[in-house]
Amino acid sequence: MNLSTGLAVTVALLAGNGFFVASEFALVAARRPRLERAAARGSRAAASAVAGVRELSLMLAGAQLGVTMCSLGLGLVSEPVIAHTLAPLARAAGLPSAAAHAVAFVVALGLVTFLHMVLGEMAPKSWAITHPERSAMLLAPPFRAFSAATRPVLAVLNAATNLLLRLVGVPPSDTASVSRTPEQLRSLVVESRRLGLIGETDLRLLTAALDAPRAPLAGLVTPLGDVVAVPAAATPREIVDTAARHGLVRLMVQGPGRDGAARMVHVRDAYVARARGVRTTAGELAHPVPALPIDTPVAEAVAALRAHRSRLGLVLAADGRPAGLINLDDLLTPCSPRPDARPNCVNVG
């Protein structure tokens, strides 16, 4: 093989090695929720990346197979070609034939190893870790095509690996997981406080944040007496003026709607209506607000508000009467509890 062909093969093998390395690190480092959101918006590349994450063990086997094939190719093709090119130069420098061949081989080995580590390993790895979701969506389609073509070989390799892991008492896993249970996080927080890594205030805040998803809404309700509302007949100007006076962007509308549900109006809609000169009222601009029992856990309340695409929710007391309002922002933001009262961090705006 001549030098030009050998160099072209070397470049192709280095690029292939970098492709497999980047694909491997991208699937491991990418955040699955972000990929799933992109896939839900219609991205086929993101859907392919999510599918790769779901069968991560097989994908990693494919990456290792690809890296091994490229590394073997560099050893079989690139090193002999470079050594064969350098050997005449070493002999021309006065070295004996055997010594010239040895020097050329060492130089070729060092050069190929350097290129393999820098261009084929470290550079693509750094790029994939820096932009994990972007690299995963870019590389997943061709990488999964390679994995599909070599699936029988990968299945055998993966089965052998899983068998070896079971023999040493390690349960194999097909997905990457770094999640921690609330109990594990509480233990970490308590241990951090014991070691003096966090203060007592931080301990209370973190404990409250971990307990918040299971806590009821009772401590986060804004009483009806503190809720700012406008009449259903209020004009857009009156809505804007009331919102500006209280520093809010959402106002409750007095009286239920036709379906009996509580309603709110966003000051943005009032601004648009006023700018367009539309004659309308707060009741016509209002949106329904979901109602939740006061003993609803915070996590369920967040899911309910998101399902209704509402920032506010009406909280019902045990007897079914309105008790106050909750704000989605307050449910998602840890509050600093006061020692003399319930958490006071609710902002209906």
Secondary structure as the mmCIF struct_conf table of DSSP 4:
data_model
#
loop_
_struct_conf.conf_type_id
_struct_conf.id
_struct_conf.beg_label_comp_id
_struct_conf.beg_label_asym_id
_struct_conf.beg_label_seq_id
_struct_conf.end_label_comp_id
_struct_conf.end_label_asym_id
_struct_conf.end_label_seq_id
HELX_RH_AL_P HELX_RH_AL_P1 LEU A 3 ALA A 29
BEND BEND1 ALA A 30 ALA A 30
HELX_RH_AL_P HELX_RH_AL_P2 ARG A 32 ALA A 40
TURN_TY1_P TURN_TY1_P1 ARG A 41 GLY A 42
HELX_RH_AL_P HELX_RH_AL_P3 ARG A 44 ARG A 54
TURN_TY1_P TURN_TY1_P2 GLU A 55 GLU A 55
HELX_RH_AL_P HELX_RH_AL_P4 LEU A 56 GLY A 73
HELX_RH_PI_P HELX_RH_PI_P1 LEU A 74 SER A 78
HELX_RH_AL_P HELX_RH_AL_P5 GLU A 79 ALA A 92
TURN_TY1_P TURN_TY1_P3 ALA A 93 GLY A 94
HELX_RH_AL_P HELX_RH_AL_P6 SER A 97 MET A 117
HELX_RH_PI_P HELX_RH_PI_P2 VAL A 118 MET A 122
HELX_RH_AL_P HELX_RH_AL_P7 ALA A 123 THR A 130
BEND BEND2 HIS A 131 HIS A 131
HELX_RH_AL_P HELX_RH_AL_P8 PRO A 132 ALA A 149
TURN_TY1_P TURN_TY1_P4 THR A 150 THR A 150
HELX_RH_AL_P HELX_RH_AL_P9 ARG A 151 LEU A 167
TURN_TY1_P TURN_TY1_P5 VAL A 168 GLY A 169
BEND BEND3 ASP A 174 THR A 175
HELX_RH_AL_P HELX_RH_AL_P10 PRO A 182 ARG A 194
TURN_TY1_P TURN_TY1_P6 LEU A 195 GLY A 196
BEND BEND4 LEU A 197 ILE A 198
HELX_RH_AL_P HELX_RH_AL_P11 GLU A 200 ASP A 211
HELX_RH_3T_P HELX_RH_3T_P1 ALA A 212 ARG A 214
BEND BEND5 ALA A 215 ALA A 215
STRN STRN1 PRO A 216 PRO A 216
HELX_RH_3T_P HELX_RH_3T_P2 LEU A 217 LEU A 220
HELX_LH_PP_P HELX_LH_PP_P1 VAL A 221 VAL A 221
STRN STRN2 THR A 222 PRO A 223
HELX_RH_3T_P HELX_RH_3T_P3 LEU A 224 ASP A 226
STRN STRN3 ALA A 229 VAL A 230
TURN_TY1_P TURN_TY1_P7 ALA A 232 ALA A 233
HELX_RH_AL_P HELX_RH_AL_P12 PRO A 236 HIS A 246
TURN_TY1_P TURN_TY1_P8 GLY A 247 GLY A 247
BEND BEND6 VAL A 249 VAL A 249
STRN STRN4 ARG A 250 VAL A 253
BEND BEND7 GLN A 254 GLY A 255
TURN_TY1_P TURN_TY1_P9 ARG A 258 ASP A 259
BEND BEND8 GLY A 260 GLY A 260
STRN STRN5 ALA A 262 HIS A 266
HELX_RH_AL_P HELX_RH_AL_P13 VAL A 267 ARG A 276
TURN_TY1_P TURN_TY1_P10 GLY A 277 GLY A 277
HELX_RH_AL_P HELX_RH_AL_P14 ALA A 282 LEU A 285
STRN STRN6 HIS A 287 VAL A 289
STRN STRN7 ALA A 291 PRO A 293
TURN_TY1_P TURN_TY1_P11 ILE A 294 ASP A 295
STRN STRN8 PRO A 297 PRO A 297
HELX_RH_AL_P HELX_RH_AL_P15 VAL A 298 ALA A 307
TURN_TY1_P TURN_TY1_P12 HIS A 308 ARG A 309
BEND BEND9 ARG A 311 ARG A 311
STRN STRN9 LEU A 312 LEU A 316
TURN_TY1_P TURN_TY1_P13 ALA A 318 ASP A 319
BEND BEND10 GLY A 320 ARG A 321
STRN STRN10 PRO A 322 ASN A 327
HELX_RH_AL_P HELX_RH_AL_P16 LEU A 328 LEU A 332
BEND BEND11 THR A 333 THR A 333
TURN_TY1_P TURN_TY1_P14 PRO A 339 ASP A 340
BEND BEND12 ALA A 341 ARG A 342
#
